[in-house]
Amino acid sequence: MKSWLSRLYVQVFIAIVIGGLVGYFLPDVAVTLQPLADGFIKLIKMLLAPVIFGTIVVGIAKMGNLKEVGRIGVRALIYFEVVSTLALVIGLVVVNVMQPGVGMNIDATQIDGSAIASYAKRAEAQPGIVGFFMDIIPSTMVDAFAKGAMLQIILISLLFGVALVQAGERGKPVVVVIDSLLDALFRIVAMVMRLAPIGAGAGVAFTIGKYGFGTVWSLAYLMLGVYVTSILFVVLVLGSVCAWTGFSLVKVLGFFKDEILITFGTCSTEAVMPRMMAKLERVGCEKSVVGLVLPTGYTFNADGTCIYLTMAAIFVAQATNTPLGIGDQLVVLGVLLLTSKGSAGVAGAGFVTLAATLSSIHTVPVAGLVLLLGVDRFMNEARAVTNLIGNAVATIAVAKWEGAFDLNKAEEAYRDRAAVASENVVPDTEAGHALPRPVAAAH
């Protein structure tokens, strides 16, 4: 029993169940627990910038081949664009078939838009295409790390890694120092992950305590559509990618079940990003591929968010009786192809992206987003988990295409996944692979 309870996914699952019960029976208490979930996410986010920087720099420096770095980056971006476009199209097809908003007959002119004022204001601040690319360049290196701007950190890391490769022997001592720092950072991640059950349980308690199940039933058909579409996308699209590249989706889901449950509870893929990087190395992907593909995928490969965006946008149009022809829906799809790339791995980013999209096309009333406020958090769980699985599959797929995947290492990791599930993973940077380290039960 003690061994079973020491497994992280078991602790997280139990915490989610307890959190749901607290949210339902003690809602006043549950809404006060949000700081516990936010605190856990903040502890992880404070480590993201140096972990991403260290992983990319060490990966490129040890690869030593700049052409290979460029090839991996191009392949990853092409993959992201194709798969995220598929997600958008699938969401568009399903929402037209299910028509969850038809018959609601909401008068858009009578909707009180004050509830989404803050989201609309944040959406207005979203940069255009030129602004998006200009924002990749930080004002200073320190500013990028201070703000935790992922794309800016990736740019700095790429430049630093390339510079160390060009420096040759003179750059090797720097690589050793960064490598050692990275090992220390992952040991800190090991400490923080002991709090994962508390963070996940508190997140679920807050969601149910604040919004309740009443709001869920009012838009249950839309929620059902988002969850079913997300599951179909994972099974059919990501399953096909796995079959095509020669690995098992079932094994991947089993290996990353800890991270999936934590993401479900916290609605944030960033909460498990350092652990994902370590476990992807553990499962056979080279550090260079993990460092380049996974962080970039968090911005450019938000499959679950893409599904949600198309379904939510068309749902609002259906609910407010806003006529949208095929041409209008293709315009929405085209705009989402751009705006979806800016969605981050944090809770609520998809809603801001949706507000920005509707504001830019001036066809679907932005005020209609009020209809989604009560259930957005519940749907956020589905899109966050789908994003996480999508990026895990993407990293393994690119690694296999690049010949940077160790099949024997993967099979060993899958065989030991029951043991790994009860352990915290810390990379052994000297040997270039991950070592399991025990996780104490959260108290």
KEBAVEX-165792 format. One record per residue (C-alpha): x, y, z. Coordinates in steps of 0.2 Angstrom, whole numbers, padded with zeros to 4 digits, always signed. Layout:
<atoms>
XYZ ...
</atoms>
This chain:
<atoms>
+0000+0000+0000 +0014+0012+0005 +0023+0009-0012 +0007+0011-0022 +0003+0028-0013 +0021+0034-0016 +0018+0035-0034 +0015+0053-0040 +0001+0049-0052 -0009+0041-0038 -0006+0055-0026 -0012+0068-0040 -0027+0057-0044 -0032+0056-0026 -0029+0075-0024 -0040+0079-0039 -0054+0068-0032 -0053+0076-0015 -0052+0093-0023 -0068+0090-0033 -0077+0084-0017 -0071+0100-0007 -0077+0111-0022 -0094+0103-0022 -0098+0102-0004 -0088+0116+0003 -0087+0129-0011 -0083+0144+0000 -0068+0135+0007 -0063+0129-0011 -0062+0146-0019 -0049+0151-0006 -0038+0137-0011 -0033+0145-0028 -0017+0152-0021 -0010+0135-0018 -0012+0130-0036 -0005+0147-0042 +0009+0145-0030 +0014+0128-0037 +0013+0135-0055 +0024+0150-0050 +0037+0139-0042 +0039+0129-0058 +0038+0145-0069 +0053+0152-0060 +0063+0138-0066 +0057+0138-0084 +0069+0151-0091 +0085+0144-0085 +0080+0126-0089 +0075+0130-0107 +0091+0140-0109 +0102+0127-0102 +0094+0112-0111 +0095+0121-0128 +0112+0128-0126 +0119+0111-0120 +0110+0101-0133 +0117+0112-0147 +0134+0113-0140 +0135+0094-0139 +0128+0091-0156 +0141+0102-0164 +0133+0103-0181 +0124+0119-0185 +0116+0112-0201 +0108+0098-0190 +0101+0111-0179 +0093+0121-0193 +0086+0105-0200 +0078+0100-0184 +0070+0117-0182 +0063+0118-0200 +0055+0100-0198 +0048+0104-0181 +0040+0120-0188 +0032+0111-0203 +0025+0098-0192 +0018+0111-0180 +0009+0120-0194 +0002+0104-0202 -0004+0097-0186 -0011+0113-0178 -0020+0117-0195 -0028+0099-0194 -0034+0103-0176 -0042+0119-0182 -0051+0111-0197 -0057+0096-0186 -0064+0108-0173 -0073+0118-0187 -0080+0102-0194 -0086+0095-0178 -0095+0111-0172 -0104+0112-0189 -0110+0094-0187 -0115+0095-0168 -0121+0113-0169 -0121+0116-0150 -0126+0134-0151 -0141+0132-0162 -0158+0136-0154 -0151+0146-0140 -0157+0162-0148 -0146+0174-0138 -0148+0193-0143 -0131+0199-0144 -0137+0217-0141 -0144+0213-0124 -0128+0204-0118 -0118+0213-0104 -0100+0213-0110 -0093+0220-0094 -0088+0203-0088 -0076+0201-0103 -0069+0218-0102 -0053+0213-0095 -0051+0199-0108 -0055+0211-0122 -0042+0224-0116 -0029+0210-0116 -0034+0205-0133 -0032+0223-0139 -0014+0223-0133 -0011+0207-0143 +0003+0212-0157 +0000+0210-0175 +0010+0199-0187 +0025+0211-0187 +0023+0214-0169 +0023+0196-0165 +0040+0193-0174 +0047+0209-0167 +0043+0203-0149 +0054+0188-0152 +0068+0200-0150 +0071+0205-0132 +0075+0223-0127 +0089+0215-0117 +0094+0198-0112 +0090+0201-0094 +0073+0207-0099 +0069+0191-0108 +0073+0180-0092 +0064+0192-0080 +0048+0192-0090 +0050+0173-0094 +0046+0176-0112 +0048+0159-0120 +0052+0164-0138 +0064+0177-0133 +0073+0164-0122 +0073+0152-0136 +0081+0165-0147 +0095+0169-0135 +0098+0151-0131 +0100+0147-0150 +0112+0161-0152 +0122+0156-0137 +0123+0138-0142 +0129+0142-0159 +0142+0154-0152 +0149+0140-0141 +0149+0128-0156 +0159+0141-0165 +0171+0144-0150 +0176+0126-0151 +0188+0120-0137 +0187+0137-0129 +0168+0135-0126 +0169+0118-0118 +0172+0124-0101 +0156+0135-0102 +0146+0120-0108 +0152+0110-0093 +0146+0124-0081 +0129+0126-0089 +0127+0107-0089 +0131+0106-0070 +0119+0121-0067 +0105+0111-0077 +0108+0096-0066 +0105+0107-0051 +0090+0115-0058 +0082+0098-0061 +0085+0093-0043 +0075+0109-0038 +0061+0103-0050 +0062+0087-0040 +0059+0096-0024 +0044+0107-0031 +0036+0092-0039 +0032+0085-0022 +0019+0099-0021 +0011+0093-0037 -0004+0084-0028 -0008+0100-0018 -0007+0111-0033 -0018+0100-0044 -0031+0096-0030 -0032+0115-0026 -0035+0119-0044 -0049+0107-0046 -0057+0113-0030 -0056+0131-0035 -0064+0128-0052 -0079+0118-0045 -0081+0129-0030 -0082+0145-0040 -0091+0139-0056 -0101+0124-0049 -0109+0111-0060 -0124+0121-0064 -0115+0131-0077 -0108+0115-0084 -0125+0108-0087 -0131+0124-0096 -0117+0122-0110 -0115+0103-0108 -0117+0100-0126 -0103+0112-0131 -0091+0104-0117 -0095+0087-0123 -0091+0092-0141 -0074+0099-0135 -0069+0084-0125 -0075+0071-0138 -0066+0081-0152 -0050+0082-0141 -0050+0063-0138 -0053+0059-0156 -0039+0071-0161 -0027+0062-0149 -0033+0044-0155 -0034+0047-0173 -0022+0061-0178 -0009+0059-0165 -0011+0040-0165 -0008+0040-0184 +0008+0051-0181 +0014+0038-0169 +0010+0023-0180 +0018+0032-0195 +0034+0035-0185 +0034+0018-0177 +0030+0021-0159 +0015+0017-0148 +0003+0031-0142 -0003+0020-0128 +0015+0018-0121 +0017+0037-0123 +0001+0041-0113 +0006+0028-0100 +0023+0035-0098 +0017+0053-0096 +0002+0049-0085 +0009+0059-0071 +0011+0075-0081 -0006+0073-0089 -0015+0072-0072 -0005+0087-0066 -0010+0097-0081 -0028+0092-0080 -0028+0098-0062 -0019+0114-0064 -0024+0118-0082 -0007+0123-0086 +0006+0114-0097 +0020+0125-0090 +0018+0116-0073 +0026+0101-0080 +0037+0107-0094 +0054+0104-0085 +0048+0087-0080 +0043+0083-0098 +0060+0088-0104 +0068+0076-0092 +0057+0062-0096 +0058+0064-0115 +0077+0062-0113 +0073+0047-0102 +0062+0039-0116 +0076+0040-0129 +0075+0058-0137 +0092+0067-0138 +0094+0082-0128 +0096+0094-0143 +0079+0088-0150 +0070+0090-0134 +0078+0107-0131 +0073+0114-0148 +0056+0105-0151 +0047+0105-0134 +0049+0124-0129 +0045+0129-0147 +0030+0118-0147 +0022+0126-0132 +0019+0142-0143 +0017+0135-0160 +0009+0118-0157 -0006+0121-0146 -0017+0107-0154 -0030+0107-0140 -0032+0126-0140 -0034+0126-0159 -0049+0114-0157 -0056+0125-0144 -0054+0141-0153 -0064+0135-0169 -0077+0127-0159 -0080+0141-0147 -0080+0155-0161 -0093+0146-0171 -0103+0141-0156 -0105+0160-0151 -0110+0164-0169 -0123+0150-0168 -0130+0155-0151 -0132+0173-0156 -0139+0168-0173 -0125+0177-0182 -0125+0170-0200 -0108+0163-0206 -0106+0156-0223 -0092+0144-0229 -0082+0159-0234 -0085+0168-0217 -0079+0152-0208 -0064+0150-0219 -0060+0168-0214 -0061+0164-0196 -0050+0148-0199 -0037+0159-0208 -0036+0172-0194 -0035+0158-0181 -0020+0150-0190 -0011+0166-0185 -0018+0170-0168 -0017+0153-0162 +0002+0153-0163 +0003+0166-0149 -0007+0156-0136 +0004+0152-0121 +0004+0136-0110 -0004+0145-0096 -0022+0144-0090 -0034+0157-0099 -0023+0161-0113 -0035+0153-0126 -0049+0164-0120 -0039+0180-0123 -0034+0173-0141 -0052+0170-0144 -0056+0187-0139 -0042+0194-0150 -0049+0184-0165 -0067+0189-0164 -0061+0207-0162 -0051+0207-0178 -0064+0199-0189 -0079+0210-0184 -0092+0197-0188 -0095+0187-0173 -0100+0198-0158 -0086+0198-0145 -0099+0201-0131 -0105+0183-0135 -0090+0176-0126 -0099+0180-0110 -0108+0163-0113 -0092+0154-0112 -0085+0162-0096 -0093+0149-0084 -0087+0134-0093 -0071+0140-0100 -0061+0133-0086 -0068+0116-0088 -0064+0116-0106 -0047+0123-0102 -0043+0106-0094 -0046+0097-0111 -0036+0109-0122 -0021+0109-0110 -0020+0090-0109 -0022+0089-0128 -0008+0102-0130 +0003+0092-0118 +0001+0076-0127 +0003+0084-0144 +0020+0091-0139 +0026+0075-0132 +0021+0066-0148 +0029+0080-0159 +0046+0079-0149 +0047+0060-0151 +0042+0060-0169 +0055+0074-0174 +0068+0064-0164 +0064+0048-0174 +0064+0057-0191 +0081+0064-0186 +0088+0048-0181 +0090+0055-0163 +0080+0043-0154 +0087+0028-0145 +0074+0014-0146 +0083+0003-0134 +0082+0017-0121 +0064+0019-0125 +0059+0001-0122 +0069+0001-0106 +0059+0016-0100 +0042+0009-0105 +0047-0007-0096 +0051+0003-0080 +0037+0015-0082 +0028+0009-0066 +0044+0013-0057 +0047+0029-0066 +0029+0034-0062 +0033+0034-0043 +0049+0043-0045 +0055+0061-0049 +0066+0062-0065 +0082+0071-0064 +0093+0071-0079 +0111+0064-0077 +0119+0077-0088 +0136+0069-0088 +0129+0053-0096 +0116+0062-0106 +0101+0053-0099 +0089+0055-0085 +0090+0046-0068 +0075+0043-0057 +0075+0050-0040 +0062+0046-0027 +0048+0058-0023 +0041+0059-0006 +0023+0059-0003 +0015+0077-0001 +0010+0081+0016 
</atoms>
